[in-house]
Each structure stands twice: as C-alpha cells, then as structure tokens.
Amino acid sequence: MFSSIRRFFQSKFGLPIFIGFLILVALAFAAADITGSTFGGVAGGDRVAVVGDERVPASELESTAQSALEQVRSEDPTIGMPEFVEEGLLDEVLRQLIDRYAVGNFAEELGLRAGRNLINSEILQIPAFRDVAGEFDEETYRQALRAQGLTDDMLRGDLKDGLLEQMLFRPALAAPQLSERAARQYASLVLERRRGAIALIPSELYAPEGEPEDGKLEAFYEENRSQFRRPQQRVIRFATFDGDSILADVEATEDEIAERYEANRDTYAARERRAFSSFVVPTEDAANALAERIRGGLSLEAAAREAGFEVSSSDLLDREEVANTTSFALAESVFAAAEGAIAEPARGTLGWYVARVDEVERIPARSLADATDEIAAQIVEEKRAAALVDLSTRIEDEIYDGTALAEVAEAFDLEVRTSPPLLANGAVFDEPGAEIPRELGPVLETAFEMEESEPQLAQLDRGERFIIFDVSEVIPSAAPPLAEIREEVTAAWRLAEGSAEAREAARRVLAKTREGSDFADALRAEEEPRFQVQPIDLSRRELLAQGGRNIAPPLVLLFSMAQGSTKLLEAPQDLGWYLVDLEEIEADPLAADDPALAQTRQQFAPTLADEYRRQLARAIRDEVGVERNEDVIEAVRRRLAGES
C-alpha cells in the first residue's frame, strides 16, 4: 500500500481497512467491487461534511464504506455492514475521508501541484493497466475503469490527492527518531525479568453434578441465548453443464476450412514476430538523448535505471499485436530496426518509447494443406462454443420465464445436486473440514444474497462451464429450541455455576494475600489439591520472542503489575479464574552501546511516524476548517446498519 494510509486494526475482526490515497485504485484493482452505487435514504446532494470550501457527499461515504467492507469480507465473508458499523469502522472511514479532502485542500493553498506528467507516471506503474506484454495499454486502461464504474477524471483526481499528500507528509515522516532517554527506558523493559506464579481455579471443580431444574435452565438459556446462536445457513441446489453436454456431432467441412483459409490468408503468409524491451519517457528530446547514449554503448537497462524508469520486455509479437498493445508508431519503429538495434523513439499514449529489438522470428508461409488440421480444430471449437452459448441462452430464457430449477434440469437432461446446509464462508456447520463441491465456490456469495427458489445462471471456468443454482432453504440465524441443545446448554450452565463458586474461592485467596499471607499458603488454605499452579520465571525478551503467537492474558497481566501484588483475572468461556502473583522484578543494567537501543528506536519508528502523521493531519484539519453534518452522518449510519 501507499504511504499515508493508516492500517486500521482495532476491531474484533483484526483486519486492515485501507482508505485515503488511491482508495479507488487500491480497492478497485485489488478485486474489490466498486460500483459507485448508493444505498438510498440520503439524497445524493446531501453532504456529511464540508472541508474548507469542498463538500464531502454522503454518497461517497457510503460507497467508500462499502468498498472497505468488501476488503474485510475478503478475509471473513460472514461479516456484514451492520457489524462493520457497530464496530465503529464507519467513523474511521469518515475520518480518513475528511483527512483526504483536508490534505488536498491545504496542499493547493500552499501552491503544491501534481502535474499531468507526474500523474501519468503513476498510472503507468499500475499493473492492472498493462497488456500481456507488460506495456501500458489504452484500451485495457479504459476497460478496467469502465468495469469498476470509474472515469479517467475520478482516477486522476484521486491520484492527484495522493501525490499532494506525499509531498506534504514525506518531510514530516522521513526519519522519526525516539529520544535516547525514551529509547533507554523502553529498551530496559525488554531486559526485565519477572518471577511469580499463575494459578487457575477451574470452574469444573465447583460445577454442580446434578441436572438443573427446568426453570433454572430455561432462565439461563434466555439470559445467554446469543451464546448459542447459530449463523444463517443455506441449502443450495445446482446443476452444471459444459461442452460435453452438447450431443450434436460437430465437425468442420472442407468448404468451411477453405473459406476460412482464404479469409485469413494473411495469417498463413510469411511473417515476422519480434520481441523487444522498452521504457517510456515523458518527452521526445529525452527519448532521443537516451537512445543516442544507448547506441553509444550504454545498455538499455542501465539507461532506464539512471533516468528512474523501469524496463519491460515483451514476448514475440507480430506487427499488429505490437500496434494494438502499445502504439502504431512503436510497431513501425520496432519492425524497421535490426535485431539487437535500438529503434527510433516512437510516441505512445503517455510518452515516448525507447525500445531495443531483442529477437526476430521469421515464420514461413503455410499452404492450405499445412493449415487444414489447425483450421478444422478452430472451427470445431467455435461450433462447440456457439452450441454451448446457445444452450446457456435457452436455459437462461427458461429461468427468466420463471421455470423452476428442477424443471429446467429435467428439460435439458441435467443432474441436480444439493449441498448440505452451508455457512456464508462455505463451511458446513458442526462439520469442520467438510468440503463443499468446487463448483459452488464462485457463486457462494451470490447464493447468500438470493431469494429462495429463484434460480440463476453463472459462468464457471471462463465460460467453458456453466452452473444453474438456487437456494432451496434458508435456515435463519437464531438460537435453536432448548430441547435440541439441552445437553450443550446444561454443560454451559454447570460451568457458569462453577465459575461463580470458583470466583469466590479466588477472592478468598486474594484476600489472604492482601492480608500478608504467602501466595502458596493462601492457595493451600483452600484445601483443594487440584488447583493448577504454574511457576513463572520469564524475561520480557523471551515473552516478545513468541512473535505473532497469542500471548496468554495472565502473562500479559503479569508484565503490567507492580512487584509484590496479586491480581484476579477471569478465564474465557467460564473456564475459571486466574490468580496472578508477582514476587520479583529484576532489571539488568543497559550498556551504553547495547544493540537493544538501536533495535528499540527502529521498532518505534513506524509508531512515531503514525503519531506524527496523525498530529499533522489534525493540524491541517484545524487550519482548513471542517464542519460535520451530524444529521446526515447519522442517517447514513442508520441506513448502512439496516435500521431504516
């Protein structure tokens, strides 16, 4: 991702939400589906804020929030917009959106500019706009924008904002340095060693053994119904068909082969294909100067590197392919140069090409007899594809007319299969590891947005296969009747009752330690030999060495306590209560040249940079002036949360 985009991770989902510089590109071309649609409920002209003299439309907040949600869903497809809003992520989206407007406004007030050539160079670096040869392609660019509901002006405007933001923030964030005193303080913590003990008072030791009274169990279930809620599940019926479903005997006739040969005689004539390496510079003068230097002995790669450009190499292409993927002028230039030579600089859409001919392949002419097998295979494949498209069209017409999936399958001799109840992520509830049919993967998201018994047709394998599918049953997200899960609820009730008793035992131990008793003596006073006690002798460095693994909450607590103290901590899921006792803190002296100082400074650099960025963004907002429209913001919030 680009600089100045903060990673937001303070939600239960633990997922990064990226917005700000290049939000349109970063989301749209990383496979997020930006459609530009709004959710209604708030008129398109309404604003959620005014930044300087610019209005931030409600529609932009909604579409940006939807894009951010799609990024979250790429990691966890079960998350919906209500949870997104509930976790406060909409507020984060709005804050960063306002920051983006404020930074762009402030940069222009200072006279900073992002010119067309600079924006062009950014566009050239986006892989989604390149063709198979690795070159920027105008048609690919336009198609990619249209596919995402974007325009050239929208993309350029966002690139401009991002570049201005870089100009403003880069000097402030270039080399953040933690002071030596602060670095020494934090580094000394790493060398700290703590000794003590952690005891678990398990709930199961105090859990009642008998069956609960019906009234008690029912009351417990009602109070904790959300704990037993099952996610929505759907049963999907589907049938697939492909070229093998076409029963007609498809073949190519001699007349068809001859006609195809005559119509494409140029294809079978003698021709050349060429591979070349190139880079694009902004002006003709620069291209000519670099071409002369390369002809003088400097390599193309070295010349590009010195000038700050990147070389891309093509596969073997004919003249027409080069013209279609780059420009007509470059095709003429490349095919006029000798193998290994530097072609004359040629103009392209975003600048001037400097190119070297790497390889020349000369392909001899082919007669009708030579090409017959190839042409016949093409015609057969085209006929099969046409027949498959015709079949899919007829099936689609049946679906459009309201024909049920079972009837469509019977009419076209297709086998209908039925999935088990599935979760939105494709898992089978209560059956970990169960695999669903591969064909359902691409349509699973759609299936969880459909109404029941309304079949749809979709492509699989790039149009080589098709699937018709519908939802035969929707099992809503709800807690099941108590009778269905009585055993599970009873076990949870026992743990909850045991947890209450375990807490009282833990409090008695805690009270004794605060009265001066030794931790071990206080535990023994409970006369329960089954308490789980773990001595701890651990340095903070050893704790941090666990890396990304989850650190047990009692250990986290141990390293945040005062020496000589004992604290109580609840274990998750009513499993019991921890007693954490810290006997001793030992801190080794830190040498003046200890490498931990440099490591600490390095580790704190991103944190400092983020803090400086936040402070600068806040100062810019204050300088530019931001007026929030809380009524419209609340309307958007309610709409996205499904409350209106």
LUMMIMAR-283795 format. One record per residue (C-alpha): residue in one letter; x negated, y, z negated. Coordinates in steps of 0.02 Angstrom, whole numbers, plus 50000, padded with zeros to 5 digits. Each point is the difference from the previous one (the first is absolute). Layout:
AXYZ/...
This chain:
M500005000050000/F499535018150020/S499285010949864/S501195010349894/I501334986549995/R500224994749820/R500344981749961/F501564999249897/F500024984349895/Q500825004249835/S501584989950031/K500454982349952/F499764995150180/G498165004149992/L500005004850184/P499185014950087/I501185012850076/F499075010550127/I500705016650058/G499215016650049/F498725001750137/L500504989750151/I501554992949916/L500804997450169/V498504991250075/A499474990349846/L501734992949976/A500654999050177/F498474991650074/A499674988449853/A501634991550048/A501195010249894/D501635004050088/I500205018850006/T501645003450087/G500325017749946/S501754995149945/T500785007949849/F501194992749875/G501385012950010/G500775008449850/V498845015150019/A500145011350150/G498485000350113/G499805018749973/D499894998549811/R498305002149920/V499254991449850/A498725013949977/V499315016050074/V498095000650006/G499405017550040/D501125004450146/E500244982050058/R501504989249961/V499794981649957/P501554991750073/A500944986749904/S499934988850153/E498094999949993/L500024994949817/E501204985850038/S499054993550151/T498335001249909/A500724990749850/Q500664986550116/S498294998350080/A499174998649830/L501274986749950/E499574990050155/Q498194999949945/V500534993349830/R501084986950084/S498534993850102/E499334993449834/D501654995849914/P501524999150116/T501214997949853/I499795018249946/G501395011850052/M500225018850005/P500935000749832/E498494992349911/F498855011750097/V500985015149938/E500204993249824/E498114998149981/G499755018550040/L499164997050168/L501185012250088/D499305013849888/E498254995050052/V500495000550183/L500745017549978/R498495006449905/Q498794994550134/L501155006650137/I500015017149916/D498114999249980/R499814996750185/Y501045015150046/A499115011049872/V498264995150058/G500425003250182/N500745017049957/F498535005049892/A498704994450127/E500795010750135/E500045015049883/L498114997949979/G499794999950189/L499554981650015/R500454992450167/A500094982550075/G499835002350187/R500694989250138/N498324991850040/L499774995049818/I501744992649993/N499674991050165/S498444992049926/E501054993549854/I501274992650120/L498604991450096/Q499474990949842/I501714991949968/P499914981850060/A501884999050034/F499775011850147/R498674989650089/D500234987650140/V499274982650015/A498365007550058/G499875010249840/E500285016550090/F501295013249956/D501504997750115/E501285013850027/E501444988050035/T499584989249849/Y499975016049896/R501725005650062/Q500764982849978/A499334998549823/L500735016849953/R501684996050078/A500074983249914/Q499845008749831/G501185014350039/L498595012750000/T499505013950118/D498315006650051/D500355016249905/M500474990649841/L498404989950004/R498905014950040/G500825010249863/D499644986749871/L498224997750061/K499775018849987/D500615000049819/G498824985849958/L498495008350079/L500365016349910/E500144990449838/Q498314992150031/M499235017150031/L500705006449835/F499694985149889/R498364992950062/P498905013849923/A500894998449833/L499894981149995/A498314997450084/A498944995149850/P500944999449834/Q498804997549855/L500404994549823/S498965009849876/E498564990849917/R500795001749828/A501654992850059/A499124986450099/R498984995149846/Q501584999349894/Y500914988650121/A498474989450039/S499714996849815/L501754992649991/V499484986850127/L498614994249883/E501174999149851/R500304982949919/R501534996149895/R500274985749878/G501634994349925/A501384987450024/I501654998250091/A501384989249926/L501594994650087/I501534996849893/P501004989150122/S501885001850008/E500224981350023/L499394996949821/Y501525009249935/A501264995750136/P501594991549937/E500184981950054/G501884997749999/E501245005150134/P500615018049985/E501835003749969/D500955003850160/G500385017749943/K498185003849960/L499394993050165/E501325009450099/A499565016349911/F498144997250032/Y500354996450183/E501035015850022/E498655010749919/N498634992350108/R500964996450161/S498735009650107/Q498644987949941/F500914985950089/R500525009450156/R499634990850161/P499515010050155/Q501135000350152/Q499854984550108/R500604996650176/V500324984450100/I499525002250183/R500624989550146/F498985000550159/A499644991950167/T498535002750117/F499774998150187/D498565002350122/G499464995550176/D500214981549961/S501865003549979/I500115004350186/L500604984050082/A499905006150181/D498624992750109/V498955015550032/E498734999750143/A499235011850128/T500384997650186/E498715002050140/D500925015350065/E499965008249828/I498154996649984/A499625007150173/E501085015349968/R499135003349835/Y498294998250081/E500435012550138/A500755012449876/N498424999449894/R498694997850135/D498925013449917/T499924989349844/Y499204985850096/A498855010950105/A498165001749957/R499825012149853/E498905005949860/R500195000849813/R498905010549891/A499615001249815/F499405016449930/S499575008949838/S500545017849969/F500375014049878/V501025016150014/V499365017749970/P501035016049997/T499215009750146/E499304996950174/D498375009149958/A499704988649851/A500384984650106/N498785005450138/A498635004049875/L500184983349913/A500064990550165/E498365008250054/R499164995449836/I500564981950019/R499374999350179/G498375006849931/G499754984749890/L501105002449845/S501224985649973/L501865003250012/E500254994049822/A498635011349931/A500685015050093/A501754997049934/R499364997449823/E498985016150002/A501515009750062/G501144992249870/F501054989350116/E500424981550006/V499674988950150/S501334987650057/S499704985950124/S501284993050122/D500274982550066/L499854996850186/L501365010550084/D500485003950180/R500175017650066/E501875001149966/E499824993449823/V498675013049961/A501105013850070/N501504994249899/T499054998249837/T498935015750012/S500185012050147/F499964999550190/A498445011050001/L499044988049888/A500514985150107/E499325008550155/S498395004949911/V499684982849923/F500294990850165/A498865012150093/A498514996849884/A498764985750012/E499884986649867/G499035006549850/A500165018150059/I500825014849914/A501595005150091/E500375018150038/P500955007849853/A501884998850030/R501455008949922/G501264990949890/T501525005049898/L499045005849846/G498315004550071/W498594994450116/Y499374982150014/V498154995749998/A499914982050064/R498734986550043/V500384985550118/D499534984449900/E500524986150120/V500664997950177/E500964984350050/R500364997150185/I501484988650032/P500154992150174/A501644999750096/R501204985249978/S501074992150136/L501814994649980/A499414982249973/D498795005749864/A501355009849908/T501484988150021/D499864991149832/E499795016349905/I501475008450089/A501114984749976/A499635000049813/Q500425018649990/I501664997750091/V500504985149893/E499585009549841/E500995015150060/K501504989350044/R499954991549830/A499835016949913/A501455007050102/A501064984949959/L499575001949816/V500465018550003/D501634995550088/L500384987049867/S499615012249860/T501105013150083/R501464988050012/I499774995149818/E499885018349950/D501625003650093/E500864986149904/I499375007149835/Y500545017550051/D501754993350038/G500124993349823/T499684981550031/A499424991049842/L498254992949993/A500614981949991/E501055002450157/V498575008350094/A498834985749952/E501264987050057/A500315008950166/F498155000750041/D499514983349922/L498915007649862/E499624992049831/V500565010349850/R498934999049844/T500385007149828/S498745006849875/P500084997549813/P500495015549899/L498555012150030/L499335015449911/A499585015650100/N498154995250001/G500394983050076/A499764990149840/V501234986849942/F500675003949827/D499374987949866/E498994990350131/P498255007550000/G498994994850151/A501524995250105/E499735004850182/I501345007750110/P500094997050187/R498695010550090/E501305006950120/L500875009649860/G498475010549954/P500235013750131/V501885001749969/L500054998349810/E500045018749966/T501435002350124/A500944985349924/F499995008849831/E500805015550078/M501374991050099/E501814996849958/E500564982049983/S500494990150156/E499435013450123/P498694991050107/Q498565009050083/L498764995650137/A498145003449982/Q498404996250094/L498644988749933/D498244997650068/R500055015550112/G501584995050090/E499474982150035/R501254993849871/F501635006949931/I500974997549840/I501835002649962/F500375001349815/D501305005549875/V500265000349813/S501204986449946/E499985004449815/V499445014449890/I499684995549819/P500025016949910/S498705005149873/A500804995749834/A499784990349841/P500824982950019/P501374993949882/L499334995049830/A500554982150026/E498814998150149/I498465005349903/R500484996249821/E498404990349968/E498925014450066/V500965012949898/T499914989149844/A498104998850018/A499905018950018/W501135002449848/R498894988749895/L498455009950051/A500865016549962/E500534993949827/G498274993049970/S499225016450057/A500965009649868/E499374988449864/A498235000250071/R500035019049995/E500454999649814/A498564988049967/A498825011250098/R500595015249903/R499644991149836/V498234996350057/L499795017950059/A500615006749832/K498744989349906/T498555006250107/R500525018049969/E500004996349814/G498184994550015/S500114981350031/D498814991750120/F500824995950168/A499674981249984/D500654999949820/A501585009150052/L500324987050136/R499704985649879/A501265007449880/E501374995750125/E499564981549976/E500224996650184/P498514990450073/R500665001150177/F499635018450024/Q498845002150150/V498485010349948/Q498625004850121/P498385008349937/I499425014150114/D498205005550028/L500025009650164/S499175015050080/R500955012250107/R498814995950143/E500534981749988/L501815005249997/L499805010950155/A499064985950088/Q501664991050016/G500295011750147/G501714999750078/R500634985949890/N501365004349876/I499265004249830/A501044993249857/P500975014049912/P499324995149828/L498225002850064/V500505016850072/L500705004649830/L498434993849911/F498935012050102/S501105014949959/M500124997749811/A499055007749856/Q498754989349905/G500764991049850/S501795001050063/T501294986550039/K501425002450123/L501564990950056/L500404996550183/E501504990950074/A499634985750120/P500984999950162/Q501614990150026/D500324997549813/L498514988249987/G499475007349833/W499005014149919/Y498145003850006/L499035006349851/V498405008750057/D498675002849867/L498445010550037/E498614997049874/E498495008750077/I499465011450141/E498174999250050/A499305012650124/D498244998250070/P499035016050033/L499975005850181/A498295003550077/A499765016250096/D499674990650162/D501294986349973/P500754995350170/A501714999849916/L499975019150007/A499875000350190/Q501284986150015/T501225009449889/R499815015850104/Q500274990250158/Q501544991349931/F500775016449942/A499705009050165/P501664994550081/T500955004549841/L499195017249995/A500345002750185/D501824995549976/E500145011749851/Y499185014350096/R501144996850146/R501535000749887/Q499425016249919/L499645008150168/A501674994250070/R500885007149847/A499105016650020/I500465000550184/R501824996749959/D499995014349875/E499175011650125/V501154995950145/G501584998949895/V501184985149992/E501865000949970/R500854983249972/N501854997550041/E500474988449857/D501804997850059/V499474993350169/I498604989549923/E501274992149883/A501194996850145/V498614991250096/R499554990149844/R501794994249974/R500214995750183/L498414989650008/A500434991449836/G501704995250070/E500975010449874/S500975010050129/
